[in-house]
Amino acid sequence: MTNIQFITDSRGRRVSAVVPIELFEKLTRNSDIDELFEPVQNDTGASDRVRYPNEVINILSTKGCTMQAAWRIYRKLTQKEVAAALNIKQSTVSEFEKSERPRKDNLERLAALYQCSPEQLILE
C-alpha cells in the first residue's frame, strides 16, 4: 500500500500508522471497533419526562438565559410586567430568574402566570 506512514518506538518497532483518510473510512465504515465510538452519557434527571415548547427551548438556547426567563420572554412579558402581576418588585423577578434552587411557591406563582407547570420552569 502506498502513502502509509509508520510511527515507530525507540527500538524501531511499528506502533502506529498514518493512512490516507479514504483508506481509514473504508476500513472503519462497517466496523464495530469500540474505540471508534464516543460514549453517550445517559444520566437521567427529574425533567426527563417534562415537555417544553420548542420556542421556549430556542429562546433558552439563543439567549443563554434561564428556563424561567425563557418562559417570560416566550409569553412576551418584561420583568416589570411580571412584577406588577405578582405584586412584587422587578428586582425580585430578576432574583427569581437567577436562582439555582428556586422555591416551590415562587415556581407555582410564575407557572400560573406563564400558563405552564412548575416543572417546566426548571431544567435539570
C-alpha positions in Angstrom: 0.0 0.0 0.0 1.2 3.5 -0.8 1.0 6.7 1.2 1.1 4.9 4.6 3.5 6.3 7.1 4.5 4.3 10.2 5.4 5.6 13.6 7.9 3.6 15.5 9.1 3.4 19.0 12.7 3.8 20.2 13.5 0.3 19.1 12.2 0.8 15.6 9.0 -1.3 16.1 5.9 0.0 14.3 3.4 1.2 16.9 1.1 3.3 14.8 0.3 4.1 11.1 -0.8 7.2 9.3 -3.1 6.3 6.5 -5.0 8.3 3.8 -8.5 9.3 5.0 -10.1 7.3 2.2 -8.5 4.1 3.4 -9.3 4.9 7.0 -13.0 5.5 6.1 -13.1 2.3 4.1 -11.6 0.3 6.9 -13.9 1.7 9.6 -17.2 2.1 7.6 -18.7 -1.2 8.8 -16.5 -1.7 11.8 -17.7 -2.3 15.3 -14.5 -1.4 17.0 -15.4 0.3 20.3 -12.5 2.8 20.0 -14.2 4.4 17.0 -17.3 5.4 19.0 -17.6 8.1 21.7 -19.5 7.0 24.9 -23.0 8.5 25.2 -23.9 10.0 28.6 -27.1 8.5 29.9 -27.8 10.4 33.1 -31.4 10.7 34.0 -33.0 13.7 35.7 -36.2 14.9 37.1 -37.0 16.9 34.0 -36.6 13.9 31.5 -40.3 13.4 31.2 -41.3 17.1 31.1 -42.2 18.5 27.7 -41.2 22.0 26.7 -42.4 24.1 23.8 -39.9 24.3 21.0 -40.0 28.1 21.1 -39.0 28.1 24.8 -36.0 25.8 24.1 -35.0 28.1 21.2 -35.1 31.1 23.5 -33.2 29.3 26.1 -30.5 28.3 23.6 -30.2 31.6 21.7 -30.4 34.0 24.6 -28.4 31.8 27.1 -30.9 32.6 29.8 -32.6 30.5 32.5 -35.7 28.5 31.9 -37.8 31.0 33.9 -36.5 33.9 31.7 -37.2 31.9 28.6 -40.8 31.3 29.6 -41.2 35.0 30.4 -39.8 36.0 27.0 -42.0 33.4 25.3 -45.0 34.9 27.0 -43.8 38.3 25.8 -43.6 39.8 29.3 -41.0 42.1 30.8 -39.7 41.6 34.3 -41.5 44.8 35.2 -44.8 43.3 33.9 -44.3 40.1 35.8 -43.5 42.1 39.0 -46.7 44.0 38.6 -48.8 40.9 38.0 -47.3 39.2 41.1 -47.3 42.4 43.2 -43.5 42.2 43.8 -40.5 44.3 42.8 -38.8 43.9 39.4 -35.6 43.1 41.2 -37.3 40.2 42.9 -38.3 38.8 39.5 -34.6 39.2 38.4 -33.6 37.2 41.5 -36.2 34.5 40.8 -34.7 34.1 37.3 -31.1 33.9 38.6 -31.9 31.4 41.4 -30.3 28.0 41.0 -32.7 26.5 43.5 -36.0 28.3 43.2 -38.6 28.0 45.9 -41.6 25.8 45.1 -44.1 28.6 45.9 -42.3 31.0 43.6 -42.3 28.4 40.8 -46.0 27.9 41.3 -46.8 31.6 41.1 -44.7 32.0 37.9 -46.2 28.9 36.4 -49.7 30.2 36.9 -48.7 33.5 35.2 -46.9 31.8 32.3 -49.6 29.1 31.9 -47.2 26.2 32.3 -46.4 23.7 35.0 -43.8 24.4 37.8 -41.7 21.5 36.4 -41.4 23.3 33.1 -39.7 26.3 34.8 -36.7 24.3 35.7 -34.3 22.2 33.6 -32.2 19.5 35.2 
